[in-house]
Amino acid sequence: MKGKDSLKDAIYNAILESIISQEYRPNQVLNEKTLVEKYGCSKSPVREALVSLCNDNVLRNIPRRIASAVVACQKKFQQGLKFRLVLEGGLLSANCEKFGAAQLDCLEQIDQACRSATDDIWSHWAFNTEFHLRMTAFCGNNYALDQL
């Protein structure tokens, strides 16, 4: 690894992958000491990764227990997906006339790249994110784009 930030990012990504793969379950407490042992590093990059995951609302911090964090509830993620569905569905319904061949071709290319990225969850995630942000941008609603 190159430097502290790279190690923090690697640990952040490893914990996030463990959450996505359900190695860590909703409401499970993650202990800093256990993660330090698991990743064979000092406390600093683990703590920084946990703080970043809390800031990104992936984990919740437990008050007065700096060394622990809780995996956010799956219900919160499901609510976020429902919000996106309603928001995007409404935007598309109200703005479908703005989509021409160029916009549809762009979205189709991103969709194909997303479907091809089956072996790498991070590539799939990046293409999926790009698709939804681009589609929202084509609707011309900057407020909705900021919310996503």
C-alpha positions in Angstrom: 0.0 0.0 0.0 1.1 3.6 -0.7 0.6 5.7 2.4 -2.0 6.1 5.0 -4.9 7.2 2.7 -4.5 4.2 0.5 -4.7 1.8 3.5 -7.7 3.7 4.9 -9.4 3.4 1.5 -8.6 -0.3 1.2 -10.0 -1.0 4.7 -13.1 1.2 3.9 -13.7 -0.8 0.7 -13.1 -4.2 2.5 -15.6 -3.3 5.3 -18.1 -2.1 2.7 -17.8 -5.3 0.7 -18.3 -7.3 3.8 -21.5 -5.4 4.5 -22.7 -5.8 0.9 -21.9 -9.6 1.0 -23.7 -9.8 4.4 -20.7 -11.0 6.3 -21.7 -8.2 8.6 -25.4 -8.2 9.3 -27.7 -5.2 10.1 -27.3 -4.0 13.7 -24.1 -6.0 14.2 -21.5 -4.1 16.2 -18.1 -3.8 14.5 -15.3 -3.5 17.0 -12.2 -1.5 16.1 -9.8 -3.9 17.9 -11.2 -6.9 15.9 -10.8 -5.0 12.6 -7.2 -4.0 13.5 -6.4 -7.7 14.0 -8.3 -8.7 10.9 -6.5 -6.2 8.6 -3.1 -6.4 10.4 -2.6 -2.7 10.7 -2.7 0.1 13.3 -5.8 1.7 14.8 -5.5 4.9 12.8 -6.5 3.6 9.3 -9.3 1.4 10.8 -10.7 4.4 12.8 -10.5 6.7 9.7 -12.3 4.1 7.6 -15.0 3.7 10.3 -15.5 7.4 10.5 -15.8 7.7 6.7 -18.3 4.9 6.7 -20.3 6.7 9.4 -20.1 9.9 7.4 -21.4 8.1 4.4 -24.3 6.7 6.5 -23.2 3.1 5.9 -22.5 2.7 9.6 -23.9 4.4 12.7 -21.6 5.5 15.5 -22.4 4.3 19.0 -22.3 7.3 21.4 -19.6 7.0 24.1 -18.1 3.9 22.4 -15.6 5.3 19.9 -14.2 1.9 19.2 -17.5 0.5 17.8 -19.9 1.1 15.0 -23.1 -0.6 13.9 -24.0 -1.7 10.4 -26.9 0.4 9.3 -30.3 -1.2 8.9 -31.1 -2.8 5.6 -34.5 -1.1 5.9 -32.7 2.3 5.4 -31.2 1.1 2.1 -34.6 -0.3 0.9 -36.2 3.1 1.7 -33.5 4.8 -0.3 -34.2 2.6 -3.3 -37.9 3.3 -3.1 -37.2 7.0 -2.9 -35.1 6.7 -6.1 -37.8 4.7 -7.8 -40.4 7.3 -7.1 -38.2 10.2 -7.9 -36.9 8.8 -11.2 -40.3 7.5 -12.3 -41.8 10.9 -11.8 -38.9 12.6 -13.6 -39.2 10.2 -16.5 -42.9 10.6 -16.8 -42.7 14.4 -16.8 -39.7 14.7 -19.1 -39.7 11.7 -21.5 -40.0 14.1 -24.4 -36.5 15.4 -23.7 -35.0 12.1 -24.5 -33.8 11.8 -28.1 -31.7 9.2 -29.9 -28.4 10.5 -28.5 -29.6 10.4 -24.9 -31.1 6.9 -25.3 -27.9 5.7 -27.0 -25.8 7.0 -24.2 -28.0 5.3 -21.6 -27.9 2.0 -23.6 -24.1 2.1 -23.7 -23.9 2.6 -20.0 -26.4 -0.2 -19.4 -24.4 -2.6 -21.5 -21.2 -1.7 -19.6 -23.1 -2.3 -16.3 -24.4 -5.7 -17.5 -20.9 -6.7 -18.6 -19.4 -5.8 -15.2 -20.6 -9.0 -13.5 -17.3 -10.0 -11.9 -16.5 -6.7 -10.3 -19.0 -5.2 -8.0 -17.3 -1.8 -7.9 -17.4 -1.5 -11.7 -21.0 -2.5 -11.7 -21.8 0.0 -9.0 -20.0 2.8 -10.9 -21.8 2.1 -14.1 -25.2 1.8 -12.3 -24.5 5.1 -10.6 -23.5 6.8 -13.8 -26.7 5.5 -15.6 -29.0 6.9 -12.9 -27.2 10.2 -12.6 -27.0 10.6 -16.4 -30.7 9.8 -16.8 -31.6 12.3 -14.2 -29.4 14.9 -15.8 -31.2 14.4 -19.1 -34.4 15.3 -17.4 -33.0 18.7 -16.7 -33.9 18.9 -13.0 -30.7 20.0 -11.1 -32.4 19.7 -7.7 -33.3 16.1 -8.3 -29.8 15.4 -9.5 -28.4 16.9 -6.3 -30.6 14.7 -4.2 -29.4 11.6 -5.9 
